[in-house]
Amino acid sequence: MTLTALAVLGRGLVDPATPLLRADDLGVLRGDGIFETMHVRSGKPWLLDEHLARMARSARRMELALPPEEQLRELAEVACSAADPAIENTLRLVCTRGPEGADTVTCFAGIAPVTQASVTPRTRGVSVNTISLGFTAGARGDAPWLLGGVKSLSYAVNMASQRWALSQGVDDVLWLSADGFVLEAPTSTLVWRSGDRLLTVPVDATGILPGTTARHLLDRSFELDLAAGEEMITAAALTAASGAWLLSSVRGIAEIRSLDGVALPASPDTARIRSLLGF
Ligand code: PLP
C-alpha cells in the first residue's frame, strides 16, 4: 500500500512521504493504537459516522484519549479532499498512543488506491479454510484484556492468518472458536443466508469486531425482501447455507465459493448485495 495523500492532525495535508512517528511511539513498539479503514466514494469516506463511532469505542476499551470527534472527521475529510476522484481509494485513519507518558495521541489519515486484490473477489468470490483461534466463543466477553471488538493496531495475528491461507492455497480464512463456532475472518465479517434471513455472528457474545459493512447490509436487508438476525454457526452448517459472504469496507463483498475444500454453489443474492452496498 503506497500512500498518495496524507493528512496529520494539527498539520493538515503533508507530503505522503513525510516521516511522522517517533521511534519510541508505542503504536510502533507494541501495536498500541487503533485504526479504521474506509472506502472513499465521490471524494468522501463511506460510512464515516459508523467508523468514527467504532473508533471511539475502541479508544474507550484501550483507554486512549482520542481528540474530539469533529477533529477526526475533519482530518478524514481533508485527506479525502486530496484523493484522486478518478480512481477508487481507501482511507486509513490511525491513532497511536505516542511515546511513553505522552498526553496526546498521534493521529493521521492516509489515502491509497484500492488494489486489484480487493476488487477481483467482489465478482470472483473467495476460497476459504477454517482455522482455530484457540479460545471459546465466549472467552473474550469475559476477558476485557483480550480486547474483543477493538480495532487495535495489533494485527500481526490477522496478517499471519491471511499468510497461512495463501500457504494453504486458499484466498482467506475464517477463524473458529475452540468450541467449534465460526467467528469472523481476519479482515472481514461473515454473513450468510438461511431461508429468508441474512445472518451474521453476534458481536457481544463472541468479541468479534462489529463490522460496519455487515451492519449496513443487515439494516437494509428488507430492501432485498429478507429479514436479518444474529446466530452462532458451525463450519458444517455454513456449507449448507444458501449463500455465504465476507463483508468489509474496501473489498466490499466476497462470496465464499469453497469452504475447507467443499464447493459452495454461486448465490443469486451476491449481485443484489453488491449493488445494495454500492460496490
Ligand atoms: N473483522 C475484522 C477482524 C476486521 O479487521 C474487519 C475490517 O477491517 C472487519 C471484520 C470488517 O469490518 P468493516 O466492515 O467495518 O470493514
Boltz pocket constraint, residues with backbone or C-beta under 6 A from the ligand:
constraints:
  - pocket:
      binder: B
      contacts: [[A, 37], [A, 184], [A, 185], [A, 186], [A, 187], [A, 188], [A, 189], [A, 209], [A, 210], [A, 211], [A, 212], [A, 213], [A, 214], [A, 247], [A, 248], [A, 249], [A, 250]]
      max_distance: 6.0
